[in-house]
Amino acid sequence: MTSNAQQDQSNEPLFLHISSTRLIFLSIASFGAYEAYWIYKNWQYIKKRDGLSIRPFWRGFFGVLFCHSLLRRIYGDQEARSIKQPTFSASGLATGWIILVVAANIISRASIEASLVAGIIPSYLCLLPVQNYINSVAKKASSAHEFYRWSFGHIFCLIFGIIVWISLLLGLAEGERVIMQ
């Protein structure tokens, strides 16, 4: 017989369980900042579940350094694998994500126009297969598979992104106005 605490823990998703649409939307809206939050939240789940002595915040903040280990950990998670075998390439997706994030950062430094282009570089596409796997595992593991609710972090990333988008668009409009004079 299991206690209520054990039963509640077994109903909790193994990783951050959000819709793929939310991952895409918040990644675009936040200029990729949400992807760092996504990495942070997944490390937070792993820390709690596996009792690790790590600092998820810094692993999210320095996501390019910890993305490979996160995706390998999700790919190799025995509990998740007992529910469904992963079909994504952890190393390939992590490498692709890092390349796209670094490219976006380099491009964004060129000009306001380039920053707008950098904001839509789809680095989230490298996280999407992982999120789809997480969602599939959560759905098979529990009939009551609710998505993680909107949190302060989600709202913060959204507001941050809106401010950046508005600033860039205003800067672009100002640049156009100066050219027209």
Secondary structure, DSSP 8 states (H G I E B T S, - for coil): ---HHHHHHHHS-SS----HHHHHHHHHHTTTHHHHHHHHHHHHHHHHHHT----HHHHHHTHHHHHHHHHHHHHH-HHHHHH----S-HHHHHHHHHHHHHHHHHHHTT-HHHHHHHHT--GGGGTHHHHHHHHHHHHHH-TT-------HHHHHHHHHHHHHHHHHHHHHHHHHHHHH-
